[in-house]
Amino acid sequence: MTFSQIGGARLGIFNATWPLAKLAADPDELKLWVMGIKFAFPKASITKISVYSALISKGLRIEHDGNSNAPRFVVFWPPNLAKLTEALAQLGYQVS
């Protein structure tokens, strides 16, 4: 099973609004594309996935071990956080 959503993303201090990002998930890896640049997070490199609250929206923060080409601070802004967290749970990811 795979799942993907179009949304926005924050990478470090850079923020891309909807529809400039896409998150795709399968049981082995999360992939994030932001304005055509791909960041891959193998499941073994993900240290924590959590709900991140900003002023007016909620996103999904992906914390990783630093072996990715992505910045340490990564947030995906989905249009439907509940649907995304449910799909991730079905794929074996724990969201806190």
HELIX and SHEET records of a PDB file:
HELIX    1   1 LYS A   43  SER A   45  5                                   3    
HELIX    2   2 LEU A   81  GLN A   90  1                                  10    
SHEET    1   A 7 ILE A  37  PRO A  42  0                                        
SHEET    2   A 7 GLU A  29  VAL A  34 -1                                        
SHEET    3   A 7 PHE A  14  ASP A  26 -1                                        
SHEET    4   A 7 PHE A   3  LEU A  11 -1                                        
SHEET    5   A 7 VAL A  74  TRP A  77 -1                                        
SHEET    6   A 7 LYS A  58  HIS A  64 -1                                        
SHEET    7   A 7 ILE A  46  SER A  53 -1                                        
END                                                                             
